[in-house]
């Protein structure tokens, strides 16, 4: 059963986009469709171009839009290719960089370490044999490369221990499932580390997912492509969930401001309030930054 997806910082994002009548909006990370639905409800006659590289999310969401007065087009694509699939300039762009609850809980692709699933971690619904998976990474990458991505993408201080344990384990048998990997991580980090509030596998799973999907490279390409497609006066809203993403967004915004091509709508990131965190604990690390494109003088 699909889980209920709660879009993060929904009110702040929609209001921050400053949409007008008949706006054209690109939802770069459609996911559960929460932001697009709210735009349709608040701004009838809006045109939405919804992107997601997971085709299954569109099939699950189509019925939600049947009775809403908006023109929505679904495009099965990674937002790094935004400038190829969006032909004309638009009024607003949204990037919600978190996984949807449905992807975490029902994709059966290994995003969550609390379920026994195959180690895929790819955003694609049906990956081809040529597509990189988490299984490929943990079973074939050299120990140093594993340690580097676990530290660099997961900010995991025990990355070397975990990488060493992965290599030792795979010499005995392939690491096939999420539970196989969790058991290896738990054995590597020690009893005290396992008692911390954050699950000891969280950072390693994040690192593998980022590596498999080239998430940081895609974000850099998507921000650039999105900014190029924005009309002067148009706004870009990005919701990030960890420091690596937020740093990329912050630096990109600063660069555009320094070039004289943009203004920052919020100088500091907008974060969820206590009520939202209580309702949706997954929102606790979210940061929203909004940029408005300016006509260069």
Buried (B, 14 or more C-beta within 10 A) or exposed (E): EEEEBBBBBBEBBBEBBBBEEEBBBBBBBBBBBBBBBBBBEEBEEBBBBBBBBBEBBBEBBEEBBEEBEBBBEBBBBBBBBBBEBBEEEBBBBBBBBBBBBBBBBBBEBBBBBEBEBBBBBBBBBEBEEEBBBBBEBBBEBEBEEBBBBBBBBBBBEBBBBBBBBBBEBBEEEEBBBBBBBBBBBBBBBEEEBEEEEEBBBBBBBBBBBBBBBBBBEBBBBBBBBBBEBBBEEBBBBBBBBBEBBBEBBBEBBEEBBEEEBBBBBBEEBBBBEEEBBEEBEBBBBBBBBBBBBBEEE
